[in-house]
């Protein structure tokens, strides 16, 4: 599984990355977490508001920081 954190590195982007890492650990799943900070790459995915989270190439959320529990629900 590949989880992408799309954002320029703002505090909200950092928090989303932290929550994603914690959710992966708590859920006990194997996942690679990648930070995508290049604006062109973010826009190619159709994201207009950051931070955003994509799982296996599918954008699941944009414009908000998901909680650990919300991310865990998406991992199942």
Backbone as a printed PyTorch tensor [residue, N CA C, xyz], in Angstrom:
tensor([[[  0.8450,  -1.1690,   0.0000],
         [  0.0000,   0.0000,   0.0000],
         [  0.8960,   1.2390,   0.0000]],

        [[  0.4950,   2.2240,  -0.7750],
         [  1.2480,   3.4800,  -0.8390],
         [  0.3320,   4.6220,  -0.4030]],

        [[  0.7770,   5.3580,   0.6090],
         [  0.0400,   6.5120,   1.1110],
         [  0.8340,   7.7490,   0.7430]],

        [[  0.1720,   8.6820,   0.0890],
         [  0.8220,   9.9280,  -0.2870],
         [  0.2210,  11.0770,   0.5190]],

        [[  1.1080,  11.8950,   1.0780],
         [  0.7090,  13.1230,   1.7580],
         [  1.0330,  14.2390,   0.7770]],

        [[  0.0010,  14.9080,   0.2830],
         [  0.1870,  15.9610,  -0.7100],
         [  0.0870,  17.3180,  -0.0370]],

        [[  1.1630,  18.0660,  -0.0980],
         [  1.1990,  19.3840,   0.5130],
         [  2.6050,  19.9460,   0.4850]],

        [[  2.7080,  21.2270,   0.7180],
         [  3.9870,  21.9240,   0.5820],
         [  4.8630,  21.8610,   1.8260]],

        [[  4.3890,  21.2220,   2.8670],
         [  5.1830,  21.1170,   4.0850],
         [  4.7100,  22.0320,   5.2020]],

        [[  3.5160,  22.5650,   5.0660],
         [  2.9470,  23.4320,   6.0990],
         [  2.6840,  22.6190,   7.3740]],

        [[  2.4160,  23.2780,   8.4930],
         [  2.1550,  22.5470,   9.7390],
         [  1.0120,  21.5300,   9.6210]],

        [[ -0.0250,  21.8570,   8.8670],
         [ -1.1360,  20.9090,   8.6900],
         [ -0.6770,  19.6800,   7.9050]],

        [[  0.1840,  19.8910,   6.9250],
         [  0.7200,  18.7780,   6.1330],
         [  1.5660,  17.8590,   7.0130]],

        [[  2.3640,  18.4580,   7.8760],
         [  3.2030,  17.6920,   8.7900],
         [  2.3360,  16.8760,   9.7420]],

        [[  1.2840,  17.4760,  10.2600],
         [  0.3810,  16.7820,  11.1860],
         [ -0.3220,  15.6200,  10.4860]],

        [[ -0.7470,  15.8120,   9.2410],
         [ -1.3970,  14.7370,   8.4980],
         [ -0.4270,  13.5770,   8.2990]],

        [[  0.8260,  13.8700,   8.0000],
         [  1.8350,  12.8220,   7.8330],
         [  2.0390,  12.0560,   9.1410]],

        [[  2.0860,  12.7860,  10.2580],
         [  2.2330,  12.1460,  11.5670],
         [  1.0380,  11.2370,  11.8620]],

        [[ -0.1600,  11.7360,  11.5920],
         [ -1.3700,  10.9390,  11.8320],
         [ -1.4000,   9.6990,  10.9460]],

        [[ -0.9610,   9.8290,   9.7010],
         [ -0.9400,   8.6850,   8.7830],
         [  0.0360,   7.6280,   9.2850]],

        [[  1.2070,   8.0470,   9.7280],
         [  2.2010,   7.0960,  10.2270],
         [  1.6690,   6.3600,  11.4580]],

        [[  1.0190,   7.0900,  12.3450],
         [  0.4520,   6.4780,  13.5410],
         [ -0.6750,   5.5140,  13.1810]],

        [[ -1.5130,   5.9010,  12.2380],
         [ -2.6230,   5.0410,  11.8040],
         [ -2.1030,   3.7380,  11.2060]],

        [[ -1.0420,   3.8200,  10.4140],
         [ -0.4490,   2.6160,   9.8110],
         [  0.0620,   1.6940,  10.9140]],

        [[  0.7690,   2.2690,  11.8930],
         [  1.2890,   1.4580,  12.9990],
         [  0.1640,   0.8030,  13.7940]],

        [[ -0.8620,   1.6010,  14.1380],
         [ -1.9610,   1.0720,  14.9510],
         [ -2.7720,   0.0340,  14.2060]],

        [[ -2.9350,   0.2020,  12.8960],
         [ -3.7180,  -0.7390,  12.1000],
         [ -2.9230,  -2.0090,  11.7850]],

        [[ -1.6030,  -1.9230,  11.9370],
         [ -0.7650,  -3.0840,  11.6780],
         [ -0.6810,  -3.4580,  10.2080]],

        [[ -0.7500,  -2.4570,   9.3390],
         [ -0.6670,  -2.7290,   7.8940],
         [  0.7050,  -2.3210,   7.3650]],

        [[  1.0600,  -2.9030,   6.2380],
         [  2.2990,  -2.5360,   5.5650],
         [  1.9830,  -1.3960,   4.6100]],

        [[  2.6730,  -0.2890,   4.7540],
         [  2.4260,   0.8500,   3.8750],
         [  3.6770,   1.7020,   3.7630]],

        [[  3.8500,   2.2490,   2.5740],
         [  4.9130,   3.2160,   2.3290],
         [  4.2630,   4.5960,   2.3680]],

        [[  4.8270,   5.4990,   3.1580],
         [  4.2850,   6.8560,   3.2360],
         [  5.2440,   7.7840,   2.5040]],

        [[  4.6930,   8.4930,   1.5160],
         [  5.4920,   9.3730,   0.6670],
         [  4.9270,  10.7840,   0.7690]],

        [[  5.8200,  11.7600,   0.9020],
         [  5.3930,  13.1580,   0.9090],
         [  5.5870,  13.7270,  -0.4910]],

        [[  4.5150,  14.2950,  -1.0390],
         [  4.5530,  14.9310,  -2.3580],
         [  4.4490,  16.4280,  -2.1240]],

        [[  5.5320,  17.1520,  -2.4030],
         [  5.5570,  18.5870,  -2.1020],
         [  5.5810,  19.4590,  -3.3550]],

        [[  5.7940,  18.8660,  -4.5030],
         [  5.8700,  19.6210,  -5.7570],
         [  4.4570,  20.0080,  -6.2040]],

        [[  4.2120,  21.2980,  -6.3400],
         [  2.8720,  21.8080,  -6.6750],
         [  2.3310,  21.1740,  -7.9620]],

        [[  3.1570,  21.0280,  -8.9690],
         [  2.6860,  20.4450, -10.2380],
         [  2.1950,  19.0100, -10.0480]],

        [[  2.9170,  18.2500,  -9.2370],
         [  2.5120,  16.8700,  -8.9800],
         [  1.2010,  16.8230,  -8.1980]],

        [[  1.0520,  17.7350,  -7.2510],
         [ -0.1800,  17.8020,  -6.4570],
         [ -1.3600,  18.1440,  -7.3720]],

        [[ -1.1650,  19.1140,  -8.2480],
         [ -2.2410,  19.5400,  -9.1490],
         [ -2.5930,  18.4520, -10.1690]],

        [[ -1.6290,  17.6400, -10.5620],
         [ -1.8980,  16.5340, -11.4950],
         [ -2.9040,  15.5570, -10.9190]],

        [[ -2.9510,  15.4760,  -9.6030],
         [ -3.8950,  14.5750,  -8.9440],
         [ -5.2520,  15.2370,  -8.7270]],

        [[ -5.3910,  16.4870,  -9.1680],
         [ -6.6630,  17.1810,  -9.0440],
         [ -6.8890,  17.8240,  -7.6900]],

        [[ -5.8490,  17.9130,  -6.8970],
         [ -5.9730,  18.4870,  -5.5530],
         [ -5.8140,  20.0000,  -5.6340]],

        [[ -6.7930,  20.7100,  -5.1130],
         [ -6.7490,  22.1770,  -5.1010],
         [ -6.5220,  22.7140,  -3.6890]],

        [[ -6.7890,  21.8930,  -2.6820],
         [ -6.6140,  22.3060,  -1.2890],
         [ -5.7470,  21.2850,  -0.5710]],

        [[ -4.7370,  21.7810,   0.1210],
         [ -3.8660,  20.8900,   0.8780],
         [ -4.0980,  21.1130,   2.3680]],

        [[ -3.7570,  20.1660,   3.2060],
         [ -3.1260,  18.9090,   2.8630],
         [ -4.1250,  17.9330,   2.2670]],

        [[ -3.5950,  16.9650,   1.5320],
         [ -4.4360,  15.9230,   0.9550],
         [ -3.7850,  14.5760,   1.2260]],

        [[ -4.6020,  13.5500,   1.2160],
         [ -4.1160,  12.1950,   1.4410],
         [ -4.6200,  11.3140,   0.3110]],

        [[ -3.7040,  10.5580,  -0.2820],
         [ -4.0610,   9.6060,  -1.3370],
         [ -3.5850,   8.2170,  -0.9160]],

        [[ -4.3970,   7.2290,  -1.2060],
         [ -4.0370,   5.8390,  -0.9300],
         [ -4.0580,   5.0870,  -2.2490]],

        [[ -2.9150,   4.5040,  -2.5850],
         [ -2.7480,   3.7770,  -3.8430],
         [ -3.2150,   4.6000,  -5.0410]],

        [[ -2.8520,   5.8840,  -5.0400],
         [ -3.1270,   6.7630,  -6.1680],
         [ -4.4970,   7.4120,  -6.1800]],

        [[ -5.3570,   7.0700,  -5.2240],
         [ -6.7100,   7.6310,  -5.1660],
         [ -6.7740,   8.6580,  -4.0350]],

        [[ -7.1240,   9.8980,  -4.3770],
         [ -7.2330,  10.9450,  -3.3680],
         [ -8.4500,  10.6600,  -2.4910]],

        [[ -8.2020,  10.5270,  -1.1980],
         [ -9.2650,  10.2110,  -0.2390],
         [ -9.7550,  11.4310,   0.5220]],

        [[ -8.8970,  12.4550,   0.6200],
         [ -9.2560,  13.6470,   1.3830],
         [ -8.3850,  14.8040,   0.9410]],

        [[ -8.9600,  16.0100,   0.9560],
         [ -8.1450,  17.1990,   0.7040],
         [ -8.7090,  18.3630,   1.5000]],

        [[ -7.8020,  19.2370,   1.9010],
         [ -8.2000,  20.4540,   2.6000],
         [ -8.4050,  20.3250,   4.0880]],

        [[ -8.0810,  19.1440,   4.6600],
         [ -8.2230,  19.0210,   6.1120],
         [ -7.2490,  17.9800,   6.6480]],

        [[ -7.0200,  18.0640,   7.9370],
         [ -6.1630,  17.1060,   8.6160],
         [ -7.0490,  15.9910,   9.1580]],

        [[ -6.8870,  14.8000,   8.5950],
         [ -7.6570,  13.6540,   9.0730],
         [ -7.1080,  13.1660,  10.4040]],

        [[ -7.9930,  12.6600,  11.2440],
         [ -7.5560,  12.0860,  12.5160],
         [ -6.9670,  10.6970,  12.2690]],

        [[ -6.2810,  10.1840,  13.2640],
         [ -5.7250,   8.8350,  13.1720],
         [ -6.8450,   7.8330,  12.9090]],

        [[ -7.9490,   7.9880,  13.6050],
         [ -9.0790,   7.0580,  13.4550],
         [ -9.6760,   7.1250,  12.0450]],

        [[ -9.7940,   8.3150,  11.4860],
         [-10.3290,   8.4560,  10.1260],
         [ -9.4130,   7.7640,   9.1140]],

        [[ -8.1220,   7.9150,   9.2900],
         [ -7.1760,   7.2830,   8.3630],
         [ -7.2220,   5.7600,   8.5260]],

        [[ -7.2800,   5.2840,   9.7660],
         [ -7.3520,   3.8400,  10.0000],
         [ -8.5720,   3.2320,   9.3060]],

        [[ -9.6890,   3.9430,   9.3180],
         [-10.9010,   3.4400,   8.6650],
         [-10.6930,   3.3080,   7.1590]],

        [[ -9.8890,   4.2020,   6.5800],
         [ -9.6100,   4.1380,   5.1440],
         [ -8.6390,   3.0160,   4.7900]],

        [[ -7.8690,   2.5730,   5.7420],
         [ -6.8740,   1.5430,   5.4890],
         [ -7.4640,   0.1400,   5.4660]],

        [[ -8.6690,   0.0040,   5.9440],
         [ -9.2940,  -1.3430,   6.0250],
         [ -9.9450,  -1.7220,   4.7150]]])
